[in-house]
Amino acid sequence: MNKSIITNFISVLLIGIGYQTDNHIVYNAGLFAFSGAVTNWLAIHMLFEKVPGLYGSGVIPNRFEEFKAAIKSLMMREFFTEENIKKFMNQEFNSANSFDLAPIVSNVDFNPTFDSLVETIKESSFGGMLSMFGGTEALEPLKESFIQKIQTSIAELSQSDSVKDAIKEQVSSSSVLDDAQLNIEAIIDQRLNELTPQLVKEIVAKMIREHLGWLVVWGGVFGGIIGIIAASL
């Protein structure tokens, strides 16, 4: 079951028990836990969805152009360099492993890519709210999952027939390297232009929403602890 639903259910249950038994400690624990869980859930929701009246919400789909530009820059800088294209042209094109970029992908350091995403969120209007819930450190548990998903996505895109065919065609041209890079860049632009804000939102949400759900759980836990302390004073 969804962690957020479980946390909110337990919080509401504590509120009901505390109210029925006139137990202020249990009541306050449930009330504060529910407040913390709902606030954190709203913060997570605002990452992916535009909420009317709440400035800064929907930061990920709003920045989808930057997301696409970062992917393009990464692919052209790390994969389709002049050196790599030369290696491709020296391979046997009919070999089943001709354009296997998986080993290259596995050796690329994607940490700066994750850091850039975190920095984008931090510098947005959502950054202030994020700092209330642990700051950028709260996003650190997402790094491994994010990097694995990015590696898989880029490896799949680099294996597309259109990219392979573009490289093969350039072998017989005069300015091989320049033309190859321009054609590959055009293909990547075309593929990235197929992305929509909704698709970008789904890609990122699929990677990190599951882990961000723990923010709701811990919001409820710490809210409950604060409620118990407040009721005991």
C-alpha positions as CSV (number, residue, x, y, z in Angstrom):
1,M,0.0,0.0,0.0
2,N,1.1,3.6,-0.6
3,K,3.3,4.8,2.3
4,S,1.6,8.2,2.3
5,I,-1.9,6.6,2.7
6,I,-0.7,4.4,5.5
7,T,0.9,7.3,7.4
8,N,-2.1,9.5,7.0
9,F,-4.5,6.7,8.1
10,I,-2.5,6.0,11.2
11,S,-2.4,9.8,12.0
12,V,-6.2,10.1,11.6
13,L,-6.7,7.0,13.7
14,L,-4.6,8.5,16.5
15,I,-6.7,11.7,16.3
16,G,-9.9,9.7,16.6
17,I,-8.6,7.6,19.5
18,G,-7.3,10.6,21.3
19,Y,-10.6,12.5,20.9
20,Q,-12.8,9.6,21.9
21,T,-10.7,8.8,25.0
22,D,-10.0,12.4,25.8
23,N,-6.3,11.6,25.8
24,H,-4.5,14.9,24.9
25,I,-1.1,13.2,24.3
26,V,-2.5,10.7,21.7
27,Y,-4.7,13.4,20.2
28,N,-1.8,15.9,19.8
29,A,0.5,13.1,18.5
30,G,-2.1,12.3,15.8
31,L,-2.8,15.9,14.9
32,F,0.9,16.9,14.6
33,A,1.7,13.7,12.7
34,F,-1.1,14.3,10.2
35,S,0.0,17.9,9.8
36,G,3.6,16.9,9.1
37,A,2.6,14.1,6.7
38,V,0.2,16.2,4.7
39,T,2.7,19.1,4.5
40,N,5.4,16.8,3.2
41,W,3.0,15.2,0.8
42,L,2.0,18.6,-0.6
43,A,5.7,19.5,-1.0
44,I,6.3,16.3,-3.0
45,H,3.1,16.9,-5.1
46,M,4.3,20.4,-5.9
47,L,7.5,19.1,-7.4
48,F,5.5,17.4,-10.2
49,E,2.1,19.3,-10.3
50,K,1.1,22.9,-10.7
51,V,-1.1,23.9,-7.8
52,P,-3.2,27.0,-8.4
53,G,-2.3,29.8,-6.0
54,L,1.0,28.2,-4.8
55,Y,3.9,29.9,-6.5
56,G,6.8,27.7,-7.5
57,S,4.8,24.5,-7.8
58,G,5.3,22.2,-10.8
59,V,9.0,23.0,-10.9
60,I,10.0,19.8,-12.8
61,P,7.6,20.1,-15.8
62,N,8.2,23.9,-15.8
63,R,12.0,23.2,-16.3
64,F,11.6,20.4,-18.9
65,E,13.4,22.5,-21.6
66,E,16.5,22.6,-19.4
67,F,16.1,18.8,-18.8
68,K,16.1,18.1,-22.5
69,A,19.1,20.5,-23.1
70,A,21.1,18.7,-20.3
71,I,20.4,15.3,-21.9
72,K,21.6,16.5,-25.3
73,S,24.7,18.1,-23.9
74,L,25.6,15.0,-22.0
75,M,25.2,12.7,-25.1
76,M,27.2,14.9,-27.4
77,R,29.9,15.6,-24.8
78,E,30.3,12.0,-23.5
79,F,29.3,9.7,-26.3
80,F,29.5,11.3,-29.7
81,T,32.8,12.9,-29.5
82,E,35.3,13.0,-32.4
83,E,37.4,10.2,-30.7
84,N,34.4,7.9,-30.2
85,I,33.1,8.4,-33.8
86,K,36.6,7.5,-35.1
87,K,36.3,4.3,-33.1
88,F,32.9,3.5,-34.5
89,M,34.2,3.9,-38.1
90,N,37.0,1.4,-37.4
91,Q,34.6,-1.2,-36.3
92,E,33.0,-3.9,-38.5
93,F,29.6,-2.4,-39.2
94,N,28.0,-5.7,-39.6
95,S,29.1,-7.0,-36.3
96,A,26.3,-7.5,-33.7
97,N,28.3,-5.5,-31.2
98,S,29.3,-2.6,-33.5
99,F,27.7,0.2,-31.6
100,D,27.5,-1.2,-28.1
101,L,27.9,1.8,-25.9
102,A,26.9,0.0,-22.7
103,P,30.5,-0.2,-21.5
104,I,30.9,3.5,-22.1
105,V,27.6,4.3,-20.3
106,S,28.6,2.2,-17.3
107,N,31.9,4.2,-16.9
108,V,30.4,7.6,-17.3
109,D,30.2,9.7,-14.1
110,F,26.5,10.7,-13.8
111,N,26.9,12.3,-10.4
112,P,27.2,15.9,-11.9
113,T,23.9,15.2,-13.7
114,F,22.1,14.5,-10.5
115,D,23.8,17.4,-8.8
116,S,22.6,19.7,-11.6
117,L,19.0,18.5,-11.1
118,V,19.3,19.1,-7.3
119,E,20.8,22.6,-8.0
120,T,17.9,23.4,-10.3
121,I,15.3,22.5,-7.7
122,K,17.3,24.3,-5.0
123,E,17.6,27.5,-7.1
124,S,13.9,27.5,-8.0
125,S,11.1,29.1,-5.9
126,F,10.6,25.6,-4.5
127,G,14.0,25.7,-2.8
128,G,12.7,27.6,0.2
129,M,10.1,25.0,0.9
130,L,12.5,22.1,0.3
131,S,14.8,23.6,3.0
132,M,12.0,23.1,5.5
133,F,12.1,19.4,5.0
134,G,15.8,18.6,5.2
135,G,17.1,20.6,2.3
136,T,19.0,19.1,-0.6
137,E,20.2,16.3,1.8
138,A,16.7,14.9,1.6
139,L,17.2,14.1,-2.1
140,E,20.5,12.3,-1.6
141,P,18.9,8.8,-1.2
142,L,17.5,9.2,-4.7
143,K,20.9,9.5,-6.4
144,E,21.6,5.8,-7.0
145,S,18.2,5.2,-8.5
146,F,18.4,8.4,-10.6
147,I,21.8,7.4,-12.0
148,Q,20.7,3.9,-12.9
149,K,17.6,5.1,-14.7
150,I,19.6,7.7,-16.6
151,Q,22.2,5.1,-17.6
152,T,19.5,2.8,-18.9
153,S,17.6,5.5,-20.8
154,I,20.7,6.9,-22.5
155,A,22.0,3.5,-23.4
156,E,18.7,2.6,-25.1
157,L,18.6,5.9,-27.0
158,S,22.1,5.4,-28.2
159,Q,21.2,2.0,-29.6
160,S,18.4,3.3,-31.8
161,D,18.6,2.4,-35.5
162,S,18.4,6.1,-36.5
163,V,21.6,6.9,-34.6
164,K,23.5,3.9,-36.0
165,D,22.4,4.5,-39.5
166,A,23.5,8.2,-39.3
167,I,27.0,7.1,-38.3
168,K,27.2,4.5,-41.0
169,E,26.2,7.0,-43.7
170,Q,28.8,9.5,-42.8
171,V,31.7,7.0,-43.3
172,S,31.7,7.6,-47.1
173,S,31.3,11.4,-46.9
174,S,34.2,13.9,-47.2
175,S,34.0,15.8,-43.9
176,V,33.2,12.6,-42.0
177,L,33.6,13.7,-38.4
178,D,31.9,17.1,-38.7
179,D,29.0,15.8,-40.8
180,A,28.5,12.8,-38.5
181,Q,28.3,14.9,-35.4
182,L,25.9,17.4,-37.0
183,N,23.6,14.5,-38.2
184,I,23.7,12.8,-34.8
185,E,22.9,16.0,-33.1
186,A,20.0,16.6,-35.4
187,I,18.6,13.2,-34.7
188,I,19.0,13.7,-30.9
189,D,17.2,17.0,-31.3
190,Q,14.4,15.4,-33.2
191,R,14.0,12.6,-30.6
192,L,14.1,15.1,-27.7
193,N,11.6,17.3,-29.3
194,E,9.2,14.4,-29.0
195,L,9.3,14.8,-25.3
196,T,6.5,16.8,-23.7
197,P,6.3,18.3,-20.2
198,Q,4.0,15.5,-19.2
199,L,6.4,12.8,-20.4
200,V,9.4,14.5,-18.6
201,K,7.3,14.7,-15.5
202,E,6.5,11.0,-15.7
203,I,10.1,10.0,-16.3
204,V,11.4,11.9,-13.3
205,A,8.4,11.0,-11.1
206,K,8.9,7.3,-11.8
207,M,12.5,7.5,-10.8
208,I,12.2,9.4,-7.5
209,R,8.5,9.5,-6.3
210,E,8.8,6.1,-4.5
211,H,11.8,7.3,-2.5
212,L,10.4,10.7,-1.8
213,G,7.4,8.9,-0.2
214,W,9.6,8.4,2.9
215,L,9.5,12.2,3.4
216,V,5.8,11.8,4.2
217,V,6.5,8.9,6.6
218,W,9.2,10.8,8.5
219,G,7.1,14.0,8.5
220,G,4.4,12.0,10.3
221,V,6.8,10.4,12.7
222,F,8.6,13.6,13.7
223,G,5.3,15.5,13.8
224,G,3.9,12.9,16.2
225,I,7.0,13.2,18.4
226,I,6.6,17.0,18.5
227,G,2.9,16.6,19.3
228,I,3.7,14.3,22.3
229,I,6.3,16.7,23.6
230,A,3.9,19.7,23.2
231,A,1.1,17.8,25.0
232,S,3.5,16.8,27.8
233,L,4.7,20.4,28.5
